[in-house]
Amino acid sequence: MIEKILFPTKFRELSFNSLAQLFSLKEAGLKEIVLCHVISRDDVGFVPFGGYLKEEENRLREEAMIRFEDWQKSLEERGIGSRVLIKVGEPVPQILHAAEDEKADLVVVGKKKKTVELSFAGSNTIEIVTRSKVPVLVSKYHVSYDVEGEHLEKINDHIFERPMLICDWSEPSMRALDTLKSFQSVIEEAIVFHDINVEEAHKKHAGTLDEIKKVSIEKLDLLCEELQQEGASCETHLGAGKISSEILRISRDRHATMIIMGTSGKGRLSEFIHGSVSHNIVRESELPTLLVT
């Protein structure tokens, strides 16, 4: 159950909109959001013959606190508790330490406004995703992207309505399933997807592919039944091909609102879904992406 969320922010445009996407989790057990702002050392660091800019730090802290107080009113109105953390240092280590110190169940990071860049996630976001010991939701509130030569814009709100679970039967993907279950009270319908590695199947004897398809469908159906018993509607889909491309295709065809997947994390391996695939989806998909180690 997601009871405590760490929400780091730089107060960029639409940051509050990204925060507001989380309000619906109150129905799923959310109790508290820890609002975090990291003041860069570059903004308050040592200058020639000047030393540490303490007055500048105080000013930046006061500005952040005023902004957070406004956000806290909205959280209080919805019955969600909140606390404020304002730190000085490098963003990634400070965010990771805060997540561990606060015993957060989820960290929400990422770009909160549209982008015309090739990637939907910057280097800091990827580093947090790679190093975090708790699930990370990469939020993408307003995005701009191209599909088959067509330029599109999308607002990702109501992100928990049709989450798409990428399943490879590994331990991380099973933990991703558990995370999905914790959202069941706010889900309209879950999408469960598995991709078959046809190339690997053809390297074996002729009957292997049909057997893999049969077993995969049976596993997907059992998993869907499990979700339905938890109270969530469910549909299953089987894909074949390059997994990143298949995830993007199915998520768009089936109008998913979020992608949830296990990631092996730094220095760990899984049979099918591995760090590079999950990182590719974070970068390439226009949908919010929740990664569970």
C-alpha positions in Angstrom: 0.0 0.0 0.0 1.3 3.5 -0.9 0.8 5.4 2.3 3.7 7.9 2.1 5.0 9.7 -1.1 8.1 11.8 -1.5 7.5 14.5 -4.0 10.6 16.5 -4.9 10.1 19.6 -7.0 11.9 22.5 -8.6 8.6 24.5 -8.8 8.6 24.4 -12.6 5.5 25.2 -14.6 2.7 22.7 -14.0 4.5 21.1 -11.0 1.3 21.4 -8.9 -0.7 19.7 -11.6 1.6 16.8 -11.4 1.1 16.7 -7.6 -2.7 16.9 -8.1 -2.6 13.6 -10.0 -1.8 11.9 -6.8 -4.8 13.1 -4.8 -7.0 10.2 -6.0 -4.6 7.8 -4.1 -6.3 9.0 -0.9 -9.0 6.4 -1.7 -6.2 3.7 -2.0 -4.7 4.5 1.4 -2.4 7.5 0.9 -1.9 9.2 4.2 1.0 11.7 3.6 3.0 13.5 0.9 6.4 14.8 1.9 7.1 17.9 -0.2 10.8 18.3 -0.9 12.9 21.0 -2.5 16.7 20.8 -3.0 18.6 24.1 -3.2 21.5 23.7 -5.5 25.0 24.3 -4.0 25.7 26.4 -7.1 23.0 28.9 -5.9 24.4 29.3 -2.4 28.0 28.1 -2.7 31.3 29.7 -2.1 32.2 32.7 -4.2 35.7 34.3 -4.6 36.5 36.1 -1.3 32.8 35.9 -0.4 32.3 32.6 1.4 28.9 30.8 1.7 25.9 32.9 0.7 23.8 32.3 3.8 21.4 35.1 3.2 20.7 33.7 -0.3 20.0 30.3 1.2 17.6 31.9 3.7 15.8 33.7 0.9 15.4 30.6 -1.2 14.2 28.6 1.8 11.6 31.3 2.5 10.4 31.3 -1.1 10.1 27.5 -1.2 8.2 27.5 2.1 5.6 30.0 1.0 5.0 28.0 -2.2 4.7 24.7 -0.2 2.3 26.3 2.3 -0.1 27.0 -0.6 0.2 23.4 -1.8 -0.3 22.1 1.8 -3.7 23.8 1.9 -4.9 21.8 -1.1 -3.6 18.6 0.5 -5.3 19.4 3.8 -8.6 20.1 2.0 -8.5 16.5 0.7 -7.6 14.9 4.0 -4.0 14.1 3.0 -1.2 14.9 5.5 2.0 16.7 4.4 5.4 17.8 5.6 8.1 19.9 4.0 11.8 19.1 3.5 14.1 21.8 2.2 17.7 20.7 1.7 20.9 22.1 0.2 23.1 20.0 -1.9 23.2 17.8 -5.1 19.6 16.9 -6.1 20.0 13.1 -6.7 21.8 12.1 -3.5 19.5 14.4 -1.4 16.4 12.9 -2.9 17.6 9.3 -2.5 18.6 10.0 1.2 15.2 11.6 1.9 13.3 8.7 0.4 15.3 6.3 2.7 15.1 8.5 5.8 11.3 9.1 5.4 10.6 5.5 4.6 8.7 6.6 1.6 6.6 4.0 -0.3 6.9 5.9 -3.6 9.0 8.7 -5.1 7.5 10.9 -7.8 10.0 12.6 -10.1 10.3 13.8 -13.7 9.4 16.6 -16.0 6.1 18.2 -15.3 5.7 20.2 -18.5 5.6 19.5 -22.2 8.9 18.9 -24.0 10.0 18.8 -27.6 13.2 17.0 -26.7 13.8 13.4 -27.8 13.7 12.1 -24.2 10.9 12.4 -21.6 13.4 12.0 -18.8 16.7 13.8 -18.0 19.9 12.4 -16.5 18.9 13.1 -12.9 15.6 11.3 -13.4 17.3 8.2 -14.9 19.9 8.2 -12.0 17.1 8.3 -9.4 15.3 5.5 -11.2 18.4 3.4 -11.3 19.5 3.9 -7.7 16.3 4.1 -5.8 15.4 1.3 -3.4 11.7 2.2 -3.6 9.3 2.5 -6.6 9.7 5.6 -8.7 6.9 7.2 -10.7 8.2 9.4 -13.5 5.5 11.9 -14.0 4.8 13.5 -17.4 1.9 15.8 -17.0 1.9 17.7 -20.3 3.9 16.2 -23.2 4.6 16.9 -26.8 5.6 14.1 -29.1 5.6 12.7 -32.6 4.0 9.4 -33.8 4.4 8.3 -37.4 5.1 11.9 -38.5 2.1 13.4 -36.6 2.8 15.9 -33.9 0.7 15.3 -30.8 0.2 16.9 -27.4 -1.2 15.1 -24.4 -2.3 15.9 -20.9 -1.7 13.0 -18.5 -4.4 13.3 -15.9 -6.4 10.5 -14.2 -3.3 8.4 -14.6 -4.5 5.6 -12.4 -7.6 4.8 -14.5 -6.1 2.3 -17.0 -2.6 1.3 -15.8 -0.7 -1.1 -18.0 1.4 -3.8 -16.3 4.4 -5.2 -18.2 4.8 -8.7 -16.9 7.7 -11.1 -17.5 7.1 -13.3 -14.4 10.3 -12.1 -12.8 10.4 -11.0 -9.1 10.5 -7.3 -10.0 7.4 -7.7 -12.2 5.6 -9.6 -9.5 6.4 -6.7 -7.1 5.0 -4.4 -9.8 1.9 -6.5 -9.7 1.6 -6.0 -6.0 1.9 -2.2 -6.5 -0.8 -2.3 -9.1 -3.1 -4.2 -6.6 -2.6 -1.3 -4.1 -4.3 1.0 -6.6 -7.3 -1.3 -7.2 -9.8 1.1 -5.6 -9.0 3.8 -8.1 -8.5 1.7 -11.2 -11.2 1.5 -13.9 -9.5 -1.3 -15.8 -6.0 -2.8 -15.7 -4.1 -3.9 -18.8 -1.7 -6.8 -18.5 0.9 -7.3 -21.2 3.6 -9.9 -21.9 5.9 -10.0 -24.9 7.2 -13.2 -26.5 10.8 -13.3 -27.7 10.0 -15.0 -31.1 13.7 -15.0 -32.2 14.7 -17.0 -29.1 11.8 -19.4 -29.6 12.7 -20.2 -33.2 16.2 -21.1 -32.1 14.6 -24.1 -30.4 12.5 -26.9 -32.0 9.3 -26.1 -34.0 6.8 -26.7 -31.3 8.4 -24.3 -28.8 6.6 -21.1 -30.0 3.1 -22.6 -29.8 3.9 -23.9 -26.4 5.3 -20.6 -25.2 2.1 -18.8 -26.5 -0.2 -21.3 -24.8 1.7 -21.0 -21.4 1.9 -17.2 -21.7 -1.8 -16.9 -22.3 -2.6 -19.2 -19.4 -0.3 -17.2 -17.1 -1.9 -13.9 -18.2 -5.4 -15.2 -17.6 -4.5 -16.4 -14.1 -2.9 -13.1 -13.3 -6.0 -11.3 -14.6 -8.3 -13.5 -12.5 -6.1 -12.6 -9.5 -6.6 -8.9 -10.2 -10.4 -9.3 -10.7 -10.6 -11.0 -7.3 -9.0 -7.8 -5.9 -11.9 -5.9 -7.5 -10.3 -4.5 -10.7 -11.5 -5.1 -14.2 -8.7 -6.5 -16.4 -7.8 -7.2 -20.0 -4.7 -9.1 -21.3 -2.6 -8.7 -24.4 0.3 -10.7 -25.9 2.9 -9.1 -28.0 5.9 -10.3 -30.1 8.8 -8.3 -31.3 11.1 -5.6 -30.0 9.8 -5.2 -26.5 10.1 -1.4 -26.2 8.3 -0.9 -29.4 5.6 -3.4 -28.5 5.0 -1.7 -25.1 4.6 1.7 -26.9 2.3 0.2 -29.5 0.0 -1.6 -27.1 -0.1 1.3 -24.6 -1.3 3.6 -27.4 -3.7 1.1 -29.0 -5.4 0.3 -25.7 -5.4 3.9 -24.3 -3.3 3.1 -21.3 -2.9 6.0 -18.8 0.2 4.7 -17.1 2.9 2.1 -17.6 3.9 -0.1 -14.6 6.9 -2.4 -14.9 9.6 -4.1 -12.8 13.1 -3.1 -13.2 16.1 -5.2 -12.2 18.0 -2.2 -10.9 21.7 -1.5 -11.0 23.8 -4.6 -11.1 20.9 -7.0 -11.3 19.6 -9.1 -14.2 16.3 -10.5 -15.2 15.4 -12.8 -18.1 13.4 -10.4 -20.1 12.6 -7.0 -18.6 15.9 -5.4 -17.6 17.2 -2.0 -16.7 17.8 -0.8 -20.2 14.3 -1.7 -21.3 12.7 0.1 -18.4 14.9 3.1 -18.9 14.0 3.2 -22.6 10.3 3.3 -21.7 10.9 6.1 -19.3 12.7 8.0 -22.0 10.4 7.1 -25.0 6.9 6.7 -23.7 4.6 9.8 -23.4 2.9 8.1 -20.4 3.8 8.3 -16.8 6.0 5.3 -15.9 6.1 3.6 -12.6 9.2 1.4 -12.0 9.4 -1.1 -9.2 12.6 -2.9 -8.3 
